[in-house]
């Protein structure tokens, strides 16, 4: 008689199968993760493929629910619980037609392919053959996305019209005359090491021909559709609640992005309290800087004083690199374990820079030996002040995104755990990391301290304006005015940020709520352990299981604190 399969083996077989399915269905994610075998394709955006994925997810969820949870180890219970939670969330998300929003000023079929293809540079001939295959398939992807955009117009599901103003130009910027200068051909910027020069030149020529003969016409058709049909037909409203079933959709987005059950009104109130608290600290710096109580005058000084700004993009990038070199050796004061994967600093691609945020991080891949990249925006240099650079570097590079994400990628966890994307944890950690600069000797002048507070204020303001615009009736103009009245950030940055919140609803809530939870857990540890608290051990534990939902993280850290207390308690004898 055959024994029933071991529950743990069944679970891990399911997790492996589901991960392989995800890599097949979303080959761009496979490229990001460094998983080979999927680099010739794009995700199938056809309606039939989207519906098939729904059925596949339902089947995976049924298998997971059939597993005997109590027969699993605590570690595997966590794996199962997280897998079920993620799959349920993915299925719930499919209740709304989010696939119809496949093009915004922040991302979409006109921006994402260039990012993915740029990851494939420096490869051997076989890898560059994959690049050519993807280039050849790109017009079909554009056609599929255009069909979804048309579907969105018919369903009245589009981004706000005001946010789409730069998108036609973004697409047109890709239609360069010299194919070699296209960001879509970035993989061919440098010949791979090890010879095979003739094959490289042949593939580069094929890529250039594809770009000129097929991709540029497809881009031009997309630009014409966006300019003449999509933008004119896009909605005049800005609130997510104005979309069909939008109120429930936004409430879901809030739960999914924050991994909490907080309502938009509750988050709005938290934001108002945080804005008040941080503003009082900023006002103290304004007085100490010699501006009396004139917050607006000091902010105007920060925005207009020429010595705070760089003359060239190269100078700005060089300053970021020098700053990160100073931060790197200080990390041992805060962490017992550091990632092996390196990171670099690059400038945001010019074709999208004016509509992009100040900076962002793109993960590397240990499997593909690809470093993480901290992208700094070098457009509009009069909007990139020195006093924001320390907070920004700590957030995007180390000890923020790169340190946390690279550590997770190097852990002995199931693949779906190593690449987990819980924003409240990931962005909460990065925001928490900004304040760690005080522990390693940064923020030595008042302007830098104000910059750190300005960035913290920026994330607190998000709680107010995101919920305000999407759930509480705020206009875009009111949100911009509120933002400008409480921070020293330049108006261009503020406008870009507000428009980001309009097309990525609730995503911006994750930063401050995640940071508040991490700070709360640290306070609890400090109160329980006092001088016995080892901050390096606390941080290692906080990062030790990769990204987690906030409630799971809290349970884990409280158990760790209890364990530390038990170890420190004196032994008793009877």
N, C-alpha and C positions, 0 to 999 in steps of 0.2 A: 504493500500500500504506500503510495507516494505521500510524503509529508507536504503540508501547505507551505508555500514559499514564505521565507522569513519576512515579516512586515517591514523591517528596515531595508532589505534588499528590494522589496517591491516599491518602497518610497523612492529610493535612489534611482531605480530604473525609470520611474515616472518622471523624476526631476531631470534626468539625463535626456529622456525622450522629449520632454517639453522644451528643454533648452535647445536641442537640435532642431525642433520644429520652429522655434523663434528665430534661429539663425537662418533657416531656409526661407521663412516667410518675410523676414526683414533683413536682407543681406547687407544693408548699410550698417546695421548694428554689428553684424559679424565682422565687417571691416574695422569698425571702431574697436571691437574687443580683440582683434587679432586672430579670429577663428578662420582658418583657411578653407577654401573650397567654395566660397560664395561671392567672389569678387568680380564676377562677370555680369552680374544681374542687379536690377533695382527691384524694390518691392512692387508687387503687382497691385496697382491702385484701381483695378476694374471693380465694378460693383459685384460681380460674381465672386471674385477672390475675397472681397471684404465679407460677404455673407458666409462664405465657406469658413473663414477664420472664426466666425461666431460659433459655428457648429463644432469646430475643433476645440475651442476653449471650453464649451459645455461638456464635451467628452472628457477632457483633462480634469475638469472640476469633479465630475461624477467619479472618476477613478480615485481622486484624492479623498473624497468624502467616504469612499468605501473602505479606506484603510483603517485598521484598528488603532486609533490614536493612543489608547492607554497601554498598548503593547510596545510602544516605542520608547527609546531613551529620551531624556529631557532635551538633548540637542536635536534629535530628530523630530520631536514634537514641535520645537520651534521652527524647524524647516517646513514641516507640514502646515503649521498654522500660517506661516508667512506665505507659502505657496497658495493656499486656499484664499487667503486675504487678497493677494495680488490678482488672482484669477477672477474672483468675484468682482473686484474693482474694475478690471478690464471689461468684463461682461456688462456691468452696470453702465460704464462709459458708452458702450455701443447703443444705449437707449437713445442717444442724441447723435445727430449727423455731423460730428466733429471732422470727419474726413472731408467734408465740403469746405473746410477752412484751411486748405492746403497751400495758401499763399497769403503772406502778410509782408509788411515792411521789415519784419524781424527774421523771417525764415520762409522756406517753401522751395518749390521746384526750381526757382531761379537762383537760389543761394546754396541750398544743402548739397547738391551734387558736386559743386566746386570744392566744398570742404572735404567731402568723402574722397574725391579723386586726388586731392592734394596729399592724402595720407598714403597714397600708393606710389610715391616717388622713390627713387633710389633702389628700385626693385630689379631683379633679373628679368631677362627677356620674357619669361612666362608671365611674370607679374604685369609687365607692360602690355602684353597681349590682352590681359584682363582689362586693363584701362581702355584699350581700343574697343573691346567688346562692350564695355559700359558706355563709351561715347556713342557707339552705333545704336545702342538701345535707348539713348536719352530722348530722342524725338518722340518715341512711343510713350515714355513716362510723361512728357509734357502734354501729349494728347490726352492721356488718362486723367491728368490733373485738370486740364481744361474742361473735360467732361464733368468732373466733380464740381468745378467752379460754376459751370452752367446749372448744374443741379442745385447748387446753393442759391443761385439767383432765383430760381423757380420756387424754392422753399423759404425764401427770405432769410437765409442763413449766410451772412457775409460779415467780414470785419466792418467797422465803421468807415464810411467814405473818407473822412478826414485823415485816417491813418494810412490810406493807400496812395496818398499824393505823390510819394517818391518812387513807387514801385515801377511804373513804366520806365523811368530813367534808370533804375537799378537793372532792369532787363536789358535796356539798350546799351548800357555800359559794358555788357558782356559781348556785344557784337563788334569786337575789335577787328580792324582790317588785317593786322598781323596775327595769325593764329598762335604763334609762339608766345605772344604776350597775353593770351587768354588765361584766366585763372583755371579754366577747365582743363588746360594742358600743363598744369603745374608739375605733374609727375614727370614731364620730359624736360624740366629745366636743367637737369644735370644728368649726365650719362652715368649708369651704374658702374661700380668698380668691377674689375675682373674681365675686361675685354668685351667681346661681342659687339664692338662698335658698329659694325655694318648692320647687324640686326636692330640695334637701337635706332640708328638713323632711318631704317626702313619703317619701323613702327612709328617713329615720330612723324614721318612723312604721311603715313596712313592716317594718323590722328589729325594732322593739319588738314588733310583732304576732307575727312569726316566733318571737322569743325566748319570748314568753309561751305561745303556742298550740302550738308544736312542739318547741322546744329544751328548755324546762323539763321537759315530760313525758318526753322522751328521757333527759335527765340523771337524772330521778327513777328511771326504769326501770334505768338503768345503776347508780345508787347502790344500789338494792335488790338487783340481781344481785350486785354486788360484796360487799355486806354479808352477804347471806343465803346465797350460793352460792360465790362466788369465794374470799373470805377463809377461810370454814370448810373449803373443799376444797383450799386451798393447802398446799404442803409444809411440814412441820415442820423439815426439814433446812435448813441454810444454805449448805453448800458447793456450788459449781458442779459439782464432781465427783460430787455425789449425783444429778445429773440423768441421764437416759438418755444414754449415751455422753459423759457429762459430763467425764471426764478428758481425752479427746481434744478436746472442745469448748473447755475452758479452755486447753489447750495452743495451740490455734489462736488464741484470743483474745489470748494473750500475744504470739504472733508478730505478729499483725495490729496490735495496739496499740503495740508497742515497735519494730517493724520490725527486730527482731534475731532470732537463733536461740537466745537464752538460754533455759534451762529454768527452771521455777519454783524448783527447788532452788538453781540458780546465782543467780537474782535474790534469793532469800531471804538467801543468804550475803552478797551485795553490800549488801543493806539492813542487815544486822546490823553490818557493818563501818562503814557510813556513820553509823548511829545512835551507835556508839561514838565515832567521830571528832567528830561534832557535839556530843555530850554533853560531851566534855572542854572544848570551847570555851564551852558554856553554863555549866558548873561554874565556869569562871574568872570569868565575869560575876557569878555568884551570890556568889562570894567578894568581888569588887570592890564589889558593891552593899551589902556589910556583913552578909550572911547566913551567913558562915562557909562551911561545906560543905553547908548544909541546903537542898538543891534543892527538896524538897517544901514547905518553909516559904516560900521565895521564890515558888514557883508559886502557893501559896495567897494570898500577898500580891497577886500580879498578878490573881488571880481575884476578890478581895474588896475591894480598895481602891477606894472610891467615886470618887475623883478620876480614875480611869482610864476612867470610863464616862460616857455622855451621858444627859441627863434626857429628851430628846425625839427622835423620829425626825428632825425637821427640823434639829435641832442636829447630829446625826450626818451627815446628807447635806451640810449646809453645810460641815462640817469636811472632808469628802472633796473637795468642790469647791474649797475654798481650797488644799488640799494639791496637787491636780492642777494648779492654776494656777501653783504654785511649781515643779512638775516640768517643765512644758512648755518654758519658755525655756532650760532646762539641757540639752536633748536635743542641741543643736548641738555639745556637747562630745564626744558619743559617736557621732554619725552624720553622714555627709556628705549623705544623702538622707532626707527626711522625707515622710510621706504628706500629700496635700492634704485628704483626707476628715477632717472633724472628728469629735469624740466628745462624748457627754454622760454625765451621771450620773443614775441613777434608782433608785427603791427597788423591791425585789423585790415583785411583786404580793401583796397580803395573803392572798389565798385559798390560796396555796401556801407562804408564807414560812416557817412553822414547820418544814416538812419539807425546806426547801431549804438549800443550803450558804451560807456566809458572804457570798459574792459570786460573780458570773459575768459574762461578757462576751458580748454578742450582736452579731455583725458588722453593719456598715452596708452600704450599696451605693452606689458612685459613680454607677451607671446610674440608680438611683432617687433620687439626691440625698438619701439617708437616712444620717444619722450612725450611727457605732457607739455602743453603749450599755454602760456599766459599771453593772451592777445591784448595789447594796449592800443587804444584808438588814437591815432596821430592826426586825424582831420581836425579842422577848427582849433588850432593850437591855443587860441585865446579862451578856450573852454577846458583846458587841461592843466590846472594849477599844480604847483609843487606841493602845496599843503595837503593834497589828497592822496599823494603817492604812497605814503607809508601804509595807511589803512587799506588802500587798494591792493598793494603787493601782498600784505599779510592775508587778505581775503582770497585772492585768486591763486596765489602760488603756495607759499609756506608761511605759517603752519596751516593754512586754509585748505583750499580745494585740492591742490596737488598732493599734499601730505596725506590727507584723509583718503582720497580716492585711490592713490597709488598703493597705500597700505592695504586697502580692501582688495585690490586686484591681486596682491601677492599672498593673500591668506589661503589656508587650506579649507576652503568652504565650497559648497556647491556653486556652480557657475552663476545661477540666478541670484545667489547671495553676494558673490564677489562683485557683481555689476548692478546691485540694487540701486534704485533711483529715488529713494524717499527724500523729497526736497526739504521737508522740515528739518530733517537730520543734517543733510548735506549743506544746505544754505545756513541753517542755524549754527552748525559748527564753524563755517567760514566767517560768519559775523562775530561769533564768540572769539575767533582767532584774532580779529582786528584789535581787540582790547589787550590781547597777550603781548602786544608790542611794548607796553609799559614794563613787562617783566624782563624784556631783553634789551632795554636801553634805547628804545625809539621814543618819539614824541618829546624831544628835548626842548622844543620852543613852543610858545603859546599858539602859533599858527598851526603847527602840526597837531597839537592837542585839540584845537578847535576843528581841524580837519577830521580827526577821529570821531569827535562828537557829532560833527556834521553828517558823517556817514552813518552813525548810529541813528541820528535823527531822521535821516533819509529812509531808513528801514522802518522806523516808527510811523513816519508819515504815510508809508505804504498801507499800513493797517487802516488808516483813516480814509485815504483817498480811494483805494481799491474797493473797499466795502461801500464807501460813499457813492462812487460812480455807478457801481454795478447793482447795488441793492437799496440805496437810501436816497436816490434822486439827485445826486450831485451832478452838475454839468462838468464838462471837460475844463472849461474856463475857471470854474470855482476850484477845481482840484489844482490847477496850475498856480492860481493865486495863493492857495493855502500852502502849497509846497514852497513857493518863492518867499513867503512871509516867515518861514521857519528854518531856512537853511541858507548857507552861503553859496550853494551850487549855481553855476551860470544858467541863464534862462534857456539856452539851447539844450543843455543836459536835462533840465527839468521837463521840457516839452517832449524830448525823446523818451524819457522815463514814463511820463503820463500816457503817451501813446503805446508804449510797451504794455502797460497794465490793461489797456483797453483790448488788446488782442491776445494777451496771455492772462486771462482773468484768474485771480486767486494765487497765481504762482508767486507773486511778490509778498504774499502774506507769510510764506514759509520761513523767511529769514528771521524776522523778529520773534515770531512765536517759537521757533526752534531755539534761538539764542536764549530767550527767557526761560525755557525749560532746562537747558544746560546750565544756566546760571543758578537756577533753583536747586538743581541736583548738586552743584558744587557747594552752595551754601549749606545744604543739608549735610554733606560730607564734612565740611569744616566744623559745623556745630556738633556733630557726633564724634568726630575724631580729634578735633582741636589740633594741637601741635604735632600729633602723630600722623596727620594727613601728609602723605607723600604725593605732591602734585603731579610728578612724573607718572607715578603708578595710577593715579586717578585718570589722567589723560589716556594712558595706555589701555585702561579698562574701558573707557568711554569709546575708544576707537576699535576695540578688540574683536568685535563681531561684525564689522562692516556697518553699512547704513541700516537703520532700524526705524520702525514707527516710533513716535515719541512715547507712547504708553509702554511699549515693549522695552525701550531704552530705560525708562524710569524704573520699571520693575527690576531690570538687570542691575542698575547702579545701586539701588537700595539693598539688594541682596549682597552686593559686593561690600557696601559699607557695613552691613550687619556682620559679614564674615571678618572684616578688619577689626571690628569691635570685639568679636569673640576671640580673635587671636591675641588682642592686646589685654584682655581681661586677665587678672592674676589667677593662678591656679589655686583651688581650695582643696583641703584634705578633710577627711572625716575620721 
